[in-house]
Amino acid sequence: MAFKEYLAFGCCCVLYVYEHINRSLSPPLFPIEASVFGLSPLITGIITAMYNITSIMTLLLMPRITSIEKQKTYLIMGGLILGVFLCIFGLTDYSPNAVVFILTSLSSRMIIGVGGALVVACVYPIASSIFPEKHTLITSALQGCIGLGFILGPAIGGLLYAIGGYMVAFTIPGFIGIVLTIISFLILFVPTLHLSDDTKSISHYAITKFANNFHIIASSLAALILSSQMGLRDSAFSAYLFNIYNFNSATTAFLFTARSIMFFLGTLVNSIPVSRGYSPHMLCFSIILYFSSSLTYFYPEVAPEIGSKGYFLFVLVLHGIADSFVYACIRDS
C-alpha cells in the first residue's frame, strides 16, 4: 500500500513539474519566433502573459470539487490539455501569415492556461488525501517541483531549439507530457474518500472568503497583476536580448535558467519567514522588490562596460529573487 501511495504522489509531482515547465518554456523562445512574423512587443507580451492570466482566472472561477475521483479526472484532463496544445503551439511555426500566427498562438496559450489551472487546483488536494498526516512534507515537495519546473523549462527549450528549431522545442515536450499523463492515469492510486474542509478546491476557498478577508482579495489581485506583468516582462526581455544584443536561443535559455535556479533557492529560503506569519509584510516588500528589479531595463548603457551577458545575468538573478518572494507570499495566502 505504501508503494502505491508514494507512486501516486510521484505522479502528482511529475505533472506539477510538467505544468511549470509549460509555464516557463515559452517566454525565452516565443519572442524570437514572433519577431520572424513581425509581431510588436506588445502583442508578443500579451500572448506570453495569456497563460498566467487564464490560469488564475480559471482557478478563481472553478466550481467546488468535493470528490477525489473528480479531482483525478480534472488532473488528467489538465495534463492532456497541456501536452496537446503545447504541440499545437509549436506547430504555429507553419502559419501562413502573421494573423493566423497570432490567433493560433493566443488561443493555444489561453487553453494551455486552463490546463495548467486544472493541474494546480487538483494536485494539492490529491496529494493531501494520499498523505493526510504529512501536510508540511507535501507542501515542501510541491514547492520544490515549482522551482524544478522553472529550471527545466528554459534549459530543455533552449537545447531543443538549438537542435531542431521552434517546432521541436514545443512539440517534443508536448508529446512527452501526453505520455506522462497517460502513464499517470494508468497507475495513479487515489483513495476513495471526500475532501476534508481544509483540502477543498483552492477556488472555493478563495471565493467563500472573498467578502470577509481583505488579505485574500489583495493576494488574488496581486497574483493576477504580477503574473501578467511577469509574462510581459519575460517576453519583452527575451525579444530585447534577441533584437538588440543578438543573443541566440542557447544564451537566452541559459540566462533564464540562472533566473529559475535563483527562484528555486529563493522559495526555499522565503518559506521560513512565511511559515512564521510574516507573509503580509513580505508581500509588500516583494512587490517593491519585484518592480524595482524591472527598472534595471532602463539602464542598459552600463552593459558594455561590464559585459552584456554578465549584466543581464545579474538582472535575471535579481528577477529570480523578486519572483520567489512574490510566489512564496501568494501561495501562502
C-alpha positions as CSV (number, residue, x, y, z in Angstrom):
1,M,0.0,0.0,0.0
2,A,2.8,2.4,0.9
3,F,4.4,1.8,-2.5
4,K,1.2,2.7,-4.3
5,E,0.8,5.9,-2.2
6,Y,4.4,7.0,-3.0
7,L,3.9,6.1,-6.6
8,A,0.7,8.2,-6.7
9,F,2.4,11.1,-5.0
10,G,5.2,10.8,-7.6
11,C,2.7,11.1,-10.4
12,C,1.3,14.3,-8.8
13,C,4.9,15.7,-8.6
14,V,5.7,14.8,-12.2
15,L,2.6,16.5,-13.5
16,Y,3.2,19.5,-11.3
17,V,6.8,19.8,-12.6
18,Y,5.4,19.5,-16.2
19,E,2.9,22.3,-15.6
20,H,5.7,24.7,-14.6
21,I,7.9,23.5,-17.5
22,N,5.0,24.6,-19.7
23,R,4.8,27.9,-17.8
24,S,8.5,28.7,-18.3
25,L,9.1,27.2,-21.7
26,S,7.6,30.0,-23.8
27,P,9.0,33.3,-22.6
28,P,12.6,32.8,-23.7
29,L,11.7,31.3,-27.1
30,F,8.3,32.7,-28.3
31,P,9.6,36.3,-28.9
32,I,12.2,35.0,-31.3
33,E,9.6,33.4,-33.4
34,A,7.3,36.3,-33.0
35,S,9.9,38.6,-34.5
36,V,10.0,36.5,-37.6
37,F,6.3,37.2,-38.2
38,G,6.8,40.9,-37.4
39,L,4.8,41.0,-34.1
40,S,5.1,44.1,-32.0
41,P,6.5,43.7,-28.4
42,L,3.0,44.5,-27.0
43,I,1.3,41.7,-28.9
44,T,4.2,39.3,-28.1
45,G,3.9,40.1,-24.4
46,I,0.1,39.7,-24.3
47,I,0.3,36.3,-25.9
48,T,3.1,35.2,-23.5
49,A,1.2,36.5,-20.4
50,M,-2.1,34.9,-21.5
51,Y,-1.0,31.6,-19.8
52,N,-0.8,33.2,-16.4
53,I,-4.0,35.3,-16.9
54,T,-6.2,32.4,-18.0
55,S,-4.7,30.1,-15.4
56,I,-5.5,32.5,-12.5
57,M,-9.0,33.3,-13.8
58,T,-9.8,29.6,-14.2
59,L,-8.6,29.0,-10.6
60,L,-10.9,31.7,-9.3
61,L,-13.9,30.6,-11.4
62,M,-13.6,26.8,-11.0
63,P,-16.6,25.2,-9.2
64,R,-16.3,23.4,-5.9
65,I,-14.8,19.9,-6.3
66,T,-15.5,17.6,-3.4
67,S,-14.8,14.2,-4.9
68,I,-11.2,12.9,-5.1
69,E,-12.2,10.8,-8.2
70,K,-13.3,14.0,-9.9
71,Q,-10.0,15.7,-8.8
72,K,-8.1,12.8,-10.5
73,T,-10.2,13.3,-13.7
74,Y,-9.6,17.0,-13.8
75,L,-5.8,16.4,-13.1
76,I,-5.6,14.0,-16.1
77,M,-7.6,16.4,-18.2
78,G,-5.3,19.2,-17.3
79,G,-2.2,17.2,-18.2
80,L,-3.6,16.2,-21.6
81,I,-4.6,19.8,-22.4
82,L,-1.1,20.9,-21.6
83,G,0.5,18.3,-23.8
84,V,-1.8,18.5,-26.8
85,F,-2.0,22.3,-27.0
86,L,1.7,22.7,-26.4
87,C,2.2,20.6,-29.6
88,I,-0.3,22.8,-31.4
89,F,1.6,25.9,-30.1
90,G,4.7,24.6,-31.6
91,L,3.0,23.9,-35.0
92,T,2.1,27.6,-35.3
93,D,5.6,27.9,-36.8
94,Y,3.9,26.8,-40.1
95,S,1.3,29.6,-40.0
96,P,0.9,31.2,-43.5
97,N,0.8,34.7,-42.2
98,A,1.0,36.9,-39.0
99,V,-2.7,37.0,-38.4
100,V,-3.0,33.2,-38.3
101,F,0.1,33.0,-36.2
102,I,-1.4,35.5,-33.6
103,L,-4.8,33.8,-33.4
104,T,-3.5,30.3,-33.1
105,S,-0.8,31.3,-30.6
106,L,-3.1,33.3,-28.5
107,S,-5.9,30.7,-28.4
108,S,-3.3,27.9,-27.7
109,R,-1.8,29.8,-24.7
110,M,-5.3,30.5,-23.3
111,I,-6.3,26.8,-23.4
112,I,-2.9,25.8,-22.0
113,G,-3.5,28.2,-19.1
114,V,-6.8,26.4,-18.4
115,G,-5.0,23.1,-18.4
116,G,-2.4,24.4,-16.1
117,A,-5.0,25.7,-13.7
118,L,-6.7,22.2,-13.5
119,V,-3.3,20.7,-12.6
120,V,-2.6,23.3,-10.0
121,A,-6.1,23.1,-8.4
122,C,-6.1,19.3,-8.2
123,V,-2.5,18.4,-7.2
124,Y,-2.7,19.7,-3.6
125,P,-6.0,18.0,-2.7
126,I,-5.0,14.7,-4.2
127,A,-1.6,14.7,-2.5
128,S,-3.2,15.7,0.8
129,S,-5.6,12.8,0.6
130,I,-2.7,10.4,-0.1
131,F,-0.7,11.6,2.9
132,P,-3.2,13.4,5.2
133,E,-0.7,13.5,8.1
134,K,2.3,14.9,6.2
135,H,1.0,18.3,5.1
136,T,4.3,20.1,5.6
137,L,6.3,17.5,3.6
138,I,3.7,17.7,0.8
139,T,3.9,21.4,0.6
140,S,7.7,21.4,0.6
141,A,7.9,18.8,-2.1
142,L,5.4,20.5,-4.4
143,Q,7.2,23.8,-3.7
144,G,10.4,22.2,-4.9
145,C,8.6,20.9,-8.0
146,I,7.8,24.6,-8.9
147,G,11.5,25.5,-8.9
148,L,12.5,22.3,-10.8
149,G,9.9,23.0,-13.5
150,F,11.1,26.6,-13.9
151,I,14.7,25.4,-14.2
152,L,14.0,22.6,-16.7
153,G,11.7,24.7,-18.9
154,P,14.3,27.2,-20.3
155,A,17.1,24.6,-20.3
156,I,15.1,22.0,-22.3
157,G,13.6,24.5,-24.6
158,G,16.9,26.2,-25.4
159,L,18.5,22.8,-26.1
160,L,15.7,21.6,-28.4
161,Y,15.5,25.0,-30.1
162,A,19.2,24.8,-30.9
163,I,18.8,21.2,-32.2
164,G,15.6,21.4,-34.3
165,G,14.1,24.9,-34.1
166,Y,10.9,26.3,-32.8
167,M,8.6,23.4,-33.6
168,V,10.8,20.8,-32.0
169,A,11.2,22.9,-28.8
170,F,7.5,22.7,-28.1
171,T,6.2,19.5,-29.8
172,I,8.6,17.1,-28.1
173,P,7.8,18.4,-24.6
174,G,4.1,18.3,-25.6
175,F,4.3,14.7,-26.7
176,I,6.3,13.7,-23.6
177,G,3.6,15.4,-21.5
178,I,0.9,13.4,-23.2
179,V,2.8,10.1,-22.5
180,L,3.4,11.1,-18.8
181,T,-0.3,11.9,-18.3
182,I,-1.4,8.6,-19.8
183,I,1.0,6.8,-17.6
184,S,-0.2,8.7,-14.5
185,F,-3.8,7.9,-15.4
186,L,-3.0,4.2,-15.5
187,I,-1.0,4.0,-12.2
188,L,-2.4,6.8,-10.1
189,F,-3.9,5.5,-6.9
190,V,-6.4,7.8,-5.2
191,P,-8.2,6.8,-2.0
192,T,-12.0,6.7,-2.3
193,L,-12.9,9.5,0.1
194,H,-14.2,13.0,0.1
195,L,-12.0,16.0,0.8
196,S,-12.0,17.4,4.3
197,D,-12.7,21.1,4.7
198,D,-9.0,22.1,4.6
199,T,-8.4,20.3,1.3
200,K,-11.2,21.6,-0.8
201,S,-10.8,23.4,-4.1
202,I,-8.5,26.4,-4.0
203,S,-11.0,28.4,-5.9
204,H,-13.8,27.5,-3.5
205,Y,-11.7,28.6,-0.5
206,A,-10.8,31.9,-2.2
207,I,-14.4,32.7,-3.3
208,T,-16.0,31.9,0.0
209,K,-13.6,34.1,1.9
210,F,-13.5,36.9,-0.7
211,A,-16.1,39.1,1.1
212,N,-14.6,38.7,4.6
213,N,-10.8,38.5,4.1
214,F,-9.0,41.5,2.6
215,H,-5.8,39.6,2.6
216,I,-7.2,37.0,0.2
217,I,-8.5,39.8,-2.1
218,A,-5.2,41.6,-2.1
219,S,-3.2,38.5,-2.7
220,S,-5.5,37.3,-5.6
221,L,-5.3,40.7,-7.3
222,A,-1.5,40.7,-6.8
223,A,-1.3,37.2,-8.3
224,L,-3.2,38.3,-11.4
225,I,-1.3,41.6,-11.8
226,L,2.1,40.3,-11.1
227,S,1.7,37.1,-13.1
228,S,0.5,39.1,-16.1
229,Q,3.4,41.5,-15.7
230,M,5.8,38.6,-15.4
231,G,4.8,37.2,-18.8
232,L,5.0,40.7,-20.4
233,R,8.4,41.3,-18.8
234,D,10.0,38.0,-19.7
235,S,8.8,38.1,-23.3
236,A,9.9,41.7,-23.7
237,F,13.3,40.9,-22.2
238,S,13.8,37.9,-24.5
239,A,12.9,40.0,-27.5
240,Y,15.2,42.8,-26.3
241,L,18.2,40.3,-26.0
242,F,17.5,38.9,-29.4
243,N,16.9,42.1,-31.4
244,I,19.4,44.5,-29.7
245,Y,22.2,42.3,-28.5
246,N,21.7,39.4,-31.0
247,F,21.7,36.7,-28.2
248,N,20.9,33.3,-29.6
249,S,18.4,30.9,-28.1
250,A,21.0,29.0,-26.2
251,T,22.3,32.1,-24.5
252,T,18.9,33.4,-23.7
253,A,17.8,30.0,-22.3
254,F,21.0,29.9,-20.1
255,L,20.2,33.3,-18.6
256,F,16.6,32.3,-17.9
257,T,17.8,29.0,-16.4
258,A,20.0,31.0,-14.0
259,R,17.0,33.1,-13.0
260,S,15.0,29.9,-12.4
261,I,17.7,28.5,-10.1
262,M,17.7,31.7,-8.0
263,F,13.9,31.5,-7.9
264,F,14.1,27.9,-6.6
265,L,16.6,28.8,-3.9
266,G,14.7,31.9,-3.0
267,T,11.4,30.0,-2.4
268,L,13.2,27.6,-0.1
269,V,14.6,30.5,2.0
270,N,11.4,32.6,1.9
271,S,9.3,29.7,3.2
272,I,10.8,30.2,6.7
273,P,9.5,33.8,7.4
274,V,6.3,33.0,5.5
275,S,5.6,30.0,7.8
276,R,6.1,32.3,10.8
277,G,3.4,34.6,9.8
278,Y,5.3,37.4,8.1
279,S,3.5,36.9,4.7
280,P,1.6,40.2,4.6
281,H,4.8,42.2,5.3
282,M,6.8,40.1,2.9
283,L,4.1,40.6,0.2
284,C,4.5,44.4,0.4
285,F,8.3,44.1,0.3
286,S,8.2,41.5,-2.6
287,I,6.1,43.9,-4.7
288,I,8.6,46.7,-4.2
289,L,11.5,44.4,-5.0
290,Y,9.6,42.9,-8.0
291,F,9.0,46.2,-9.7
292,S,12.4,47.6,-8.7
293,S,14.1,44.7,-10.5
294,S,12.2,45.6,-13.6
295,L,13.7,49.1,-13.6
296,T,17.0,47.6,-14.4
297,Y,15.8,47.5,-18.0
298,F,16.2,51.3,-18.2
299,Y,19.9,51.2,-17.7
300,P,21.3,49.1,-20.5
301,E,24.1,51.6,-21.2
302,V,26.2,50.1,-18.4
303,A,26.2,46.7,-20.1
304,P,29.2,47.4,-22.5
305,E,31.3,48.3,-19.5
306,I,30.8,45.1,-17.6
307,G,29.8,42.9,-20.5
308,S,26.3,42.5,-21.7
309,K,26.0,38.8,-20.7
310,G,27.3,39.5,-17.2
311,Y,25.0,42.5,-16.8
312,F,21.8,40.7,-18.0
313,L,22.8,37.6,-15.9
314,F,22.7,39.9,-12.8
315,V,19.3,41.4,-13.9
316,L,17.7,37.9,-14.3
317,V,19.2,36.7,-11.0
318,L,17.6,39.8,-9.4
319,H,14.3,38.9,-11.1
320,G,14.5,35.3,-9.8
321,I,14.9,36.6,-6.2
322,A,12.0,39.0,-6.6
323,D,9.8,36.4,-8.2
324,S,10.5,33.9,-5.4
325,F,9.2,36.5,-2.8
326,V,6.0,37.0,-4.8
327,Y,5.3,33.4,-5.3
328,A,6.0,32.4,-1.7
329,C,3.7,35.1,-0.3
330,I,0.8,34.5,-2.8
331,R,0.9,30.7,-2.3
332,D,0.8,31.2,1.4
333,S,-2.3,33.4,1.0
